[in-house]
Every structure is written in structure tokens, then in C-alpha cells.
């Protein structure tokens, strides 16, 4: 290779290397993150906000609300301020107006027990409140609190039958009922250490539909009502089954907020569908598992009436009585009678 070509090749190599280094430096500068000043943290008091969406009728619990830093220029007089408000006094109150997640809770959005319209505010649209009597045995030993959801069971003994045996049975007649209050309390009582206090109560107030309220009233006259506490996870599982079966339909092109509201309403809906039951025969071989047979009525007695026959002389002869001893037949014209002969 001559000297001229070698010089040109070397010059081209140097230019290529320089171009590559320049391009690398250019791209590295473009990819370098731009350091910006961090936004200042809003300085101001902590106000009470909703930790999750709180629709109308929600009973306030400790995990539903909490304090959060809020810009001082946006603080309103109706807000609950940390240090000025006792959050424990708000537990058991009911949401009067819906509050979205992260939104400050105002004093006008809550109604306290004893205030006018408290129970009406706790009810959902179209719902009713009904109270049923319970005991320690039928009320889950006091481990039912306002806001829990329960199933309602009816226990009865069906009497009757020729054999005198009664059918004893228990059936779950209603499901997913929200507890509004136990006796006159709508909150969970706690001790000085903050632990929940379990106590017995005599009545439970439930949220039901008008039709279910009628069923509960009739059920109280039939037998004994008992509560069965539901798991928190049951509602989500039943909701998924309802969506899969088509009982709950989610429209297309709806906002996440509307979808959440629709699902929340579906999860809180009481159920009065098909019931399940157990009889005495299912738990003991000495009990019956079928309805007792109705008592058979006595067969009606057939009364035979003997028509009177006219005698030969135009008189009417009475029906003859069956004689008890020796008899003699006496015939007068066409009429024959039997006359008992004394011994």
C-alpha cells in the first residue's frame, strides 16, 4: 500500500473515533436527569380525612378516618383539627353526606347517636330498621357489633301427628343483614387499654328491606330467632359468584367511582333467596327428619233409617226394635210384629 492511501485511511479512522466520542457525550448529556428543587411540603395543621369512600349511612369506625397534613390556607372552620378534636367521640357516628377517600370530614357530614334523625341517616335508600330479641345463646355471645353482618336463623318444632313426634328444624331464612345497633348502642365499647369490651345484649336492630321486615315479624311468632355472624370475606366471594352468574351486571364505559359504588351496593344487599335447613334427624338418629303425619279423622258413621210401612188398617207401624229374648211373631192383616215373651 502506498503512503498516500495509508495517510487517508488513518485520517478517516481518527475522524470516525472522534465522531463516536462526540455522539456518546451528546447522548449522555441528554439522558442525564435534571435535578429540580423538591416541592415544599405543605405546612399546616392535620385535619381529619376519610381513609376510604364513606357513603351515606356508614357507621364510623377507627379505621375509616385519620388525620392528615393539610395546607393552612385551605383549612375550613368545619374541619376536625388534630389537638382540638377527640376522634374517639366520633366513633359510632353515621355519615349523613357521602365523603370520598382523602376528603376532609366536616362536622356537618356526621350525625351522632341521640341526635334527631340518627337512625334514619344510618339507613340506606329504601331500607328499614327492625329490632329482634336475642340472648347470649342466640346473639353469638355478645360478639356482634354495629356494622357487622349476620345471617338470621329460625328454629321451630312442628307438632302434630298420630305418633306424637314433633319435627325439630332450623333454617337460615335471611342472609347478609347489617347490624345497626345492639340495644341502644351503635359503637364498640372499649376499656382504658383500648381493648374491645364484649357484653351481652337483649335486642339487635337490623337493616332490612320492607319485604324482609315483614318476614322477620312473622318469624318471631313461629319460633326462636338466632344470629349467625358472617365473615368479612364472605361478601366479596358472594359478589364474585353473583357477577359470574349474571345477577350483578356492570355496565360498560362507567367510571371507577361509579363501578365502586355499584359493587358496594351489591355487596351490602340483604339476601332472601333459597334457604338451607337442618332437621333433628340430621343430627340424631332418634329424631325425625320428616313432617309429622296429620291425624286421621274418624270415619263418619252411616245411619240407616228404616222407612215406616203402612199397616193393613191404614195406621203407620213403627220400625221394630230388635228383641232381647224369646219372641212370638204376631200377624195382623199384612203387618207382622215380634213380641218378646217373658220368661
LINQUI-V79583 format. One record per backbone hydrogen bond with DSSP energy under -1.0 kcal/mol. CO is the residue of the C=O (numbers start at 0). NH is the residue of the N-H. If there is no record, write none. Layout:
co->CO nh->NH
co->CO nh->NH
This chain:
co->1 nh->5
co->2 nh->6
co->3 nh->7
co->4 nh->8
co->5 nh->9
co->6 nh->10
co->7 nh->11
co->8 nh->12
co->9 nh->13
co->10 nh->14
co->11 nh->15
co->12 nh->16
co->13 nh->17
co->14 nh->18
co->15 nh->19
co->16 nh->20
co->17 nh->21
co->18 nh->22
co->19 nh->23
co->20 nh->24
co->21 nh->25
co->22 nh->26
co->23 nh->27
co->24 nh->28
co->25 nh->29
co->26 nh->30
co->42 nh->71
co->44 nh->69
co->45 nh->81
co->46 nh->67
co->47 nh->104
co->48 nh->65
co->49 nh->101
co->53 nh->98
co->54 nh->57
co->57 nh->94
co->59 nh->91
co->60 nh->63
co->63 nh->50
co->65 nh->48
co->67 nh->46
co->70 nh->73
co->71 nh->74
co->75 nh->78
co->77 nh->106
co->79 nh->47
co->80 nh->83
co->80 nh->84
co->85 nh->88
co->86 nh->89
co->89 nh->92
co->92 nh->59
co->93 nh->110
co->94 nh->56
co->98 nh->53
co->99 nh->102
co->102 nh->49
co->105 nh->108
co->108 nh->95
co->110 nh->93
co->111 nh->114
co->114 nh->117
co->116 nh->120
co->117 nh->121
co->123 nh->126
co->127 nh->207
co->129 nh->205
co->131 nh->203
co->134 nh->138
co->135 nh->140
co->137 nh->226
co->138 nh->141
co->139 nh->142
co->144 nh->147
co->147 nh->178
co->148 nh->229
co->149 nh->176
co->150 nh->227
co->151 nh->172
co->151 nh->173
co->152 nh->225
co->153 nh->170
co->154 nh->223
co->155 nh->168
co->157 nh->166
co->166 nh->157
co->167 nh->279
co->168 nh->155
co->169 nh->277
co->170 nh->153
co->173 nh->151
co->174 nh->270
co->176 nh->149
co->177 nh->206
co->178 nh->146
co->180 nh->204
co->181 nh->184
co->184 nh->181
co->188 nh->196
co->190 nh->193
co->194 nh->190
co->201 nh->133
co->202 nh->182
co->203 nh->131
co->204 nh->179
co->204 nh->180
co->205 nh->129
co->207 nh->127
co->208 nh->212
co->209 nh->213
co->210 nh->214
co->211 nh->215
co->212 nh->216
co->213 nh->217
co->214 nh->218
co->215 nh->219
co->217 nh->220
co->218 nh->222
co->223 nh->154
co->225 nh->152
co->227 nh->150
co->232 nh->236
co->233 nh->237
co->234 nh->238
co->235 nh->239
co->236 nh->240
co->237 nh->241
co->238 nh->242
co->239 nh->243
co->240 nh->244
co->241 nh->246
co->241 nh->247
co->254 nh->258
co->255 nh->259
co->256 nh->260
co->257 nh->261
co->258 nh->262
co->259 nh->263
co->260 nh->264
co->261 nh->265
co->262 nh->266
co->263 nh->267
co->270 nh->174
co->275 nh->171
co->277 nh->169
co->278 nh->281
co->279 nh->282
co->279 nh->283
co->283 nh->286
co->287 nh->280
co->308 nh->316
co->310 nh->313
co->314 nh->310
co->325 nh->340
co->327 nh->338
co->329 nh->336
co->331 nh->334
co->334 nh->331
co->336 nh->329
co->338 nh->327
